[in-house]
């Protein structure tokens, strides 16, 4: 059985609809940034792979495949070319995405 690692998820940035679309948001009005997370907030995914307490279920669904790959030792290096380097991903909320850094700890 493969060795399992913990994964740290750090909130890097939260965007609102105005930052993405300017003064012409697609739904006709601006949408505030996600209220669930705070920038620099950190979560640890244990070796059990369970969603951290207080984490958004929708964001977890978006990040789960990457978290799982990191937990089981995949070297995710498309951004930097470095083995074992942190990786950056975001939730798929098109009006107010949150950007996360994921790294094996």
Residue frames as qw, qx, qy, qz and C-alpha x, y, z in Angstrom:
[[0.000, 0.889, 0.458, 0.000, 0.00, 0.00, 0.00],
 [0.378, 0.591, -0.029, 0.712, 1.26, 3.48, -0.86],
 [0.347, -0.303, -0.455, 0.762, 2.42, 5.76, 1.93],
 [0.008, -0.835, -0.472, -0.283, -0.12, 8.51, 2.61],
 [0.341, 0.057, -0.208, 0.915, 0.82, 12.11, 3.34],
 [0.013, 0.747, 0.473, -0.468, -1.00, 15.07, 4.84],
 [0.340, 0.481, 0.368, 0.719, -1.80, 18.00, 2.56],
 [0.120, -0.532, -0.319, 0.775, -1.90, 21.66, 3.54],
 [0.230, 0.675, 0.528, 0.461, -4.39, 23.90, 1.73],
 [0.235, -0.427, -0.192, 0.852, -3.73, 27.65, 1.98],
 [0.303, 0.846, 0.439, -0.012, -6.14, 30.32, 0.73],
 [0.510, -0.022, 0.190, 0.839, -4.11, 32.60, -1.55],
 [0.093, 0.068, -0.150, -0.982, -6.73, 34.94, -2.97],
 [0.267, 0.563, 0.752, -0.215, -10.47, 35.58, -3.11],
 [0.067, 0.045, 0.400, 0.913, -11.98, 37.38, -6.09],
 [0.370, 0.516, 0.535, -0.558, -15.32, 39.10, -6.55],
 [0.591, 0.568, 0.545, 0.177, -17.23, 39.50, -9.80],
 [0.170, 0.976, -0.029, -0.135, -16.07, 43.09, -10.34],
 [0.350, -0.655, 0.592, 0.312, -12.41, 42.00, -10.23],
 [0.548, 0.065, 0.781, 0.291, -13.13, 39.43, -12.92],
 [0.355, 0.597, 0.645, 0.319, -15.66, 41.19, -15.17],
 [0.165, 0.121, 0.039, 0.978, -15.18, 44.88, -14.39],
 [0.290, 0.178, 0.303, -0.890, -18.28, 47.06, -14.42],
 [0.659, 0.157, -0.343, -0.650, -20.29, 44.66, -16.61],
 [0.324, -0.185, 0.903, -0.213, -20.93, 41.49, -14.53],
 [0.178, -0.062, -0.857, -0.480, -22.80, 38.74, -16.38],
 [0.167, -0.523, -0.829, 0.105, -25.76, 38.67, -13.96],
 [0.021, -0.785, -0.319, -0.530, -26.21, 42.44, -14.04],
 [0.398, -0.863, 0.144, -0.275, -24.93, 43.12, -10.54],
 [0.252, 0.575, -0.716, 0.304, -21.69, 42.56, -8.63],
 [0.890, -0.344, -0.289, -0.073, -21.25, 39.55, -6.39],
 [0.329, -0.819, 0.439, -0.166, -19.06, 39.81, -3.30],
 [0.325, 0.446, -0.829, 0.086, -16.08, 37.52, -2.72],
 [0.697, -0.209, -0.683, -0.061, -16.70, 34.13, -1.11],
 [0.426, -0.704, 0.212, -0.527, -17.69, 34.51, 2.55],
 [0.961, -0.233, -0.149, -0.013, -16.46, 31.04, 3.57],
 [0.829, -0.004, -0.102, 0.550, -12.70, 31.61, 3.42],
 [0.162, -0.962, 0.109, 0.192, -10.17, 34.24, 4.51],
 [0.600, 0.683, -0.365, 0.204, -6.89, 34.95, 2.72],
 [0.148, 0.549, -0.735, 0.370, -3.97, 33.08, 4.37],
 [0.796, -0.250, 0.328, -0.443, -6.38, 30.67, 6.10],
 [0.236, 0.401, -0.880, -0.094, -4.88, 27.18, 6.28],
 [0.897, -0.112, 0.126, -0.409, -6.43, 23.73, 6.40],
 [0.081, -0.435, 0.895, 0.061, -4.75, 20.36, 6.91],
 [0.878, 0.081, -0.258, -0.396, -6.07, 17.25, 5.19],
 [0.582, -0.492, 0.633, -0.133, -5.08, 14.31, 7.37],
 [0.036, -0.297, 0.913, 0.277, -3.82, 10.96, 6.17],
 [0.394, 0.347, 0.818, -0.237, -7.45, 9.80, 6.24],
 [0.146, 0.190, 0.593, 0.768, -8.26, 12.17, 3.35],
 [0.041, -0.718, -0.680, 0.141, -11.32, 13.64, 5.03],
 [0.132, 0.742, 0.195, 0.627, -12.48, 17.16, 4.19],
 [0.288, 0.022, -0.497, 0.818, -11.19, 19.59, 6.84],
 [0.105, -0.689, -0.648, 0.305, -13.76, 20.99, 9.25],
 [0.022, 0.779, 0.137, -0.612, -15.17, 24.32, 8.03],
 [0.179, -0.223, 0.630, 0.722, -14.09, 23.76, 4.43],
 [0.567, 0.368, -0.027, -0.737, -16.60, 24.57, 1.66],
 [0.746, 0.121, 0.653, -0.043, -18.14, 21.41, 0.18],
 [0.652, 0.748, 0.101, -0.067, -18.16, 22.89, -3.33],
 [0.135, 0.840, -0.525, -0.006, -14.47, 23.87, -3.17],
 [0.555, -0.355, 0.751, -0.053, -13.63, 20.46, -1.70],
 [0.810, 0.394, 0.430, -0.064, -15.29, 18.78, -4.66],
 [0.504, 0.848, -0.163, 0.009, -13.09, 20.87, -7.00],
 [0.005, 0.773, -0.620, 0.137, -9.83, 20.17, -5.12],
 [0.861, -0.274, 0.376, -0.204, -10.39, 16.57, -4.03],
 [0.926, 0.351, -0.005, 0.136, -8.64, 14.91, -7.00],
 [0.373, 0.722, -0.392, 0.432, -5.51, 17.04, -6.50],
 [0.487, -0.607, 0.476, -0.410, -5.52, 16.49, -2.73],
 [0.963, -0.065, 0.240, -0.107, -5.81, 12.74, -3.29],
 [0.781, 0.530, -0.182, 0.275, -2.96, 12.71, -5.80],
 [0.081, 0.732, -0.474, 0.482, -0.71, 14.63, -3.39],
 [0.723, -0.460, 0.376, -0.352, -1.68, 12.37, -0.46],
 [0.968, 0.034, 0.248, 0.038, -0.57, 9.30, -2.41],
 [0.612, -0.440, 0.386, 0.531, 2.76, 10.77, -3.53],
 [0.586, 0.646, 0.344, 0.347, 2.10, 12.10, -7.01],
 [0.382, -0.370, 0.077, 0.843, 4.66, 14.75, -7.89],
 [0.302, 0.832, 0.464, 0.043, 2.50, 17.53, -9.28],
 [0.434, -0.474, 0.151, 0.751, 4.92, 19.84, -11.04],
 [0.473, 0.622, 0.483, 0.395, 3.25, 21.35, -14.12],
 [0.018, -0.993, -0.111, -0.034, 3.63, 24.92, -12.86],
 [0.272, -0.874, 0.389, 0.098, 7.25, 24.83, -11.69],
 [0.732, 0.468, -0.495, 0.023, 8.83, 21.68, -13.04],
 [0.033, -0.492, 0.747, -0.446, 10.04, 20.85, -9.51],
 [0.562, -0.183, -0.805, -0.058, 9.29, 17.46, -8.02],
 [0.423, -0.469, -0.673, 0.384, 7.04, 17.75, -4.98],
 [0.079, 0.091, -0.056, 0.991, 6.53, 21.51, -5.43],
 [0.280, 0.447, 0.571, -0.629, 3.30, 23.14, -4.21],
 [0.134, 0.332, 0.710, 0.607, 0.54, 23.51, -6.78],
 [0.199, 0.237, 0.225, -0.924, -2.12, 26.18, -7.25],
 [0.059, -0.374, -0.847, -0.374, -5.78, 25.46, -8.01],
 [0.258, -0.034, 0.197, -0.945, -9.11, 27.23, -7.60],
 [0.395, 0.376, 0.772, -0.327, -12.73, 26.44, -6.99],
 [0.209, 0.273, 0.691, 0.635, -15.03, 26.64, -10.01],
 [0.061, 0.789, 0.487, -0.369, -17.28, 29.44, -8.78],
 [0.495, 0.448, 0.364, 0.650, -17.26, 31.59, -11.91],
 [0.064, -0.885, -0.200, -0.415, -18.38, 34.77, -10.16],
 [0.339, -0.830, 0.335, -0.290, -16.24, 34.65, -7.01],
 [0.895, 0.129, -0.397, 0.160, -13.49, 32.03, -7.21],
 [0.543, -0.771, 0.333, -0.010, -11.07, 31.28, -4.41],
 [0.659, 0.563, -0.483, 0.124, -7.47, 30.39, -5.28],
 [0.816, -0.537, 0.204, -0.064, -5.64, 27.82, -3.15],
 [0.281, 0.619, -0.731, 0.055, -2.08, 26.55, -2.76],
 [0.960, -0.216, 0.025, -0.177, -1.83, 22.81, -2.07],
 [0.304, 0.640, -0.683, 0.180, 1.31, 21.17, -0.73],
 [0.853, -0.172, -0.487, 0.067, 2.31, 17.89, 0.81],
 [0.213, -0.747, 0.427, -0.463, 3.37, 18.20, 4.46]]
